[in-house]
Amino acid sequence: MLKHVLGPIFRKGSLTLLFPGGKSETYGNGEPHVIARLHDRRAIIELGLDPDLKLGELYMDGRFTVENGDIGDFLDLALSNIAEFEPSGMRKLSRLFRTATRSIRQFTPARRAKQNVAHHYDLSAQLYDTFLDADRQYSCAYFARGDETLDEAQAAKKRHIEAKLMLDRPGLRVLDIGCGWGGLALDFARDARAQVLGITLSEEQIAIARQRSEKARLGDRCRFELADYRALNGSYDRIVSVGMFEHVGLPQYPAFFNKVRDLLADDGVMLLHTIGRVQGGPGISNPWITKYIFPGGYTPALSEVLPAIENAGLAVTDVEVLRMHYAKTLKHWQQRFRAHWEEVAKLYDERFCRMWDFYLTVMEIAFRREGLGVFQIQLAKKIASLPITRDYIVETERAMSSTAAEARSIRVA
């Protein structure tokens, strides 16, 4: 069965699988050559019937191991071949079924949305401290040069977003939908002297965000609420959403952008930062990711997002596709996570460590091999709300970068 499933896939490089009892089978020919082991006979059947789900589960349970190199070497070999392979048989039927039923799995009323968020973001704060930057930015960083540290690239990401929002005067009312641990909102309140409201559905995130605001003495300009975007009212000059739209779900796109339209001032600007499919059109969520990491999550194609924006009456004023930036971000996270493996194992257990190792690794490889990227979509109600060229973005970023460098030199002195 595995020969039938894996044989046609491996055209570049080769995979040798070691089976219980001492037998082995090699698929493909040449380098790179990866050797992996299936530790029990049932694992062979499970992998053959549903590799999209079972590979991650088998790795989590220690029933699938890589004998030379690590899981990243295996996934890079596998995904580089799968990207050029058209599925057939049971795998094709499984994907067709998942495509047909994806709207059901992505239906996220407020109660389910909060449950989905809690599954991932209400984990121990110590876990996220092991691999995130100092500001706890849990989204794609921005590598302008390519050799930045993680902290430098995350700071650059925030400057890039702030420049696109054109926070050009104090007192602007800013809404951060899905504010995480509050880093971006606090920057806006401190550096641009904006009046910021950050919302999240995570109990853990809101507690830390409020603590940070109090510690920074920004409570008069930056507040955080545990709230669903659909429950908000009011008017905002700027709206930003970073790394939250992936959790909205395809059936809720019209409601999301209609709410943005209702909340955005007539001359307001929004910046949406989301993972997206930059190649190949609409797809389906990986079943292992949705079961263990991001229930209800979905990575959209632009062709799925733009109709909802258009129907809401919003204008698309700028679109930027960040390619490879998230792969580099995830590589940093994976390396940091592995360096703190024993610490995370004490918080949870070895199975949890293998689960997160698989998650960070498979996502990094997917951003390199499977046409994933990040969309930054700038929106407005009126097309005249922003300058007619993008020069202001570069100029603002440079000014902020210089200010940050001067502040660092003063602190060092």
Secondary structure, DSSP 8 states (H G I E B T S, - for coil): -HHHHHTTT--SEEEEEE-TTS-EEEEEESSSEEEEEE-SHHHHHHHHH-HHHHHHHHHHTTSEEESSS-HHHHHHHHHHHHTT----HHHHHHHHHHHHTHHHHT---HHHHHHHHHHHHTS-HHHHHHHS-TT---S----SSS---HHHHHHHHHHHHHHHHT--STT-EEEEET-TTSHHHHHHHHHS--EEEEEES-HHHHHHHHHHHHHTT-TTTEEEEE--GGG--S-EEEEEEES-GGGT-GGGHHHHHHHHHHHEEEEEEEEEEEEEE-SSS-----HHHHHHT-TT----BHHHHHHHHHHTT-EEEEEEEE-SHHHHHHHHHHHHHHHTHHHHHHHS-HHHHHHHHHHHHHHHHHHHHS-EEEEEEEEESSGGGS-SSSHHHHHHHHHHHHHHHHHHHHHH-
